[in-house]
Amino acid sequence: MRAQDMTEAPDSFLPVTENATGAGPLLLACEDASNAFLPQWDDLGLNPDQARAHIAGNQGALGLAHGLAERLHATLTHAPVSGLIYDLNRGPDMAGAMRSRSEVHDIPGNAALTRAQPLARTHAVYLPWAYGLRSLICSRIASGRRSVVISIHSFTPVHHGKPRAVEFGLIHDADPTLALDIVAAATGSNLNVALNQPYSAADGVTHTLRLQATPYGLRNAMLEVRNDLITTPEAVESMADRLAPILTHAIAAHHAEVA
């Protein structure tokens, strides 16, 4: 398992793509992989605990994405900076792209942005991500490979003071096929699995799927794992071991289409 230090400052705003020639049909995207901040935006006024918290980057998500990519021979692309600078699972037309409040936390550096500041962040962070992922998808299609696109996220066990019982959530955009197949494949996994939990498309969380997979008719889903289940490298390894066969089984019916 790779080191899970998300705080190392990136060399650029470009998304990081690994195993670009992976033989498997899966293309994994991890939009909230990092909690790294950059000098031009400082730490957005957060205290050290906030900068290390889930609001700054999905804890455990990148480690899980690495584990799944290794087991499933998948291509993985992930974000180089904190989603508080720009939430890559939100379009520039969405209020949550540079939110000034996340759960119970104010984000001072995102309050009262000038007109130029969102534009600068969109050009610096969002467009390289959007173009990069689109390039991967189009290149694979052009070479005769139709990808299965899964975005990897984690969520907190308590939200606004309310405990969350779900442990493994599947969220879909317009086409529920893959999400339903994963839920069915997870039967007997001893995980508390739910469809469209802890979020759904109605919450605006399927931007990546809607923009990148749906227009090409690619099977897609958003995978959410409760982050208290992936707090250590050992726990991440264990969860990747549990989820890899579930995903393999769920996409088996579509393998002829995407291979």
ABEGO torsion letter per residue (X at the ends): XBBABAABBBABABBBBBGAABABABBBBBAAABABBBAAAEAGGBBAAAAABAAABBBGAAAAAAAAAAAAGBBBBBBABBAAABBAABBAABAAABBABBEABBBAAABGBBAAAAAAAAAAAAAAAAAAAAAAAAAAAAAGBBBBBBBBBBBBABBGGBBBABABBBBBBABAAAAAAAAAAABGAGBBBBBGOABBAAAGAAAAAAAAAAAAGBBBBBBBBBAAAAABAAAAAAAAAAAAAAAAAAAAAAAAAAX
